Amino acid sequence: MVTNGMQNEGSPQSVRGGMILEEKIVKALNDPETFSKCVATAFFRALKRAGCSDPQIIAVASDVIGCLIDSLNKFEKRRRKVSV
């Protein structure tokens, strides 16, 4: 079910009936050279279709980068513990 242009969790369909983001990611995995561009474009389009503004999309992208940094920091911390 779609409410306020946003997809509810658990909904198998994307806004406007397009391929859901997860399906696009899985399909993009078959082409490593264009993977990140395909995923980024699909993610951007999904956010735009959902009604996100450019500043909101920038904030989401920043949060994704923050999640990656947190994950890398945790990995590095665990790696250092194991090697001590």
Number of C-alpha atoms within 10 A of each C-alpha: 13 14 9 8 15 16 16 13 8 7 11 11 15 18 18 11 8 9 14 16 17 12 9 16 17 12 13 17 14 10 11 10 10 11 17 14 12 18 19 13 13 18 19 19 14 21 19 15 14 18 14 17 11 12 9 13 16 13 12 15 15 12 12 12 12 12 12 12 12 12 12 12 12 12 12 12 11 11 11 10 9 8 6 5
